[in-house]
Amino acid sequence: MEGLHHEVALLEMRSEQLRIHLQSMPYRSAESRKARSDLLAMQWKITALRQFEHDAPQGRGAAAVH
């Protein structure tokens, strides 16, 4: 589970960097569209990881995530 926490934290930091970068780009530019697409994909991944974290069995006998 520690690995999931770490990955979510990294994705959140990268998402924030991308949001800041987006502010300096024209809205309709190709780079802006790519950044928004990447940001959406990161948000979906964060949501999925959090859901998995929430639903995963806890304790010593819990299955490992690879």
Residue pairs with C-beta under 8 A, 6 or more apart in sequence:
1 53
1 56
1 58
1 62
1 65
3 65
4 49
4 52
4 53
4 65
5 53
7 49
8 46
8 49
8 50
8 53
11 42
11 45
11 46
11 49
12 46
14 42
15 39
15 42
15 43
15 46
18 35
18 38
18 39
18 42
19 39
21 35
22 32
22 35
22 36
22 39
25 31
25 32
25 35
26 32
52 65
56 62
56 63
56 65
57 63
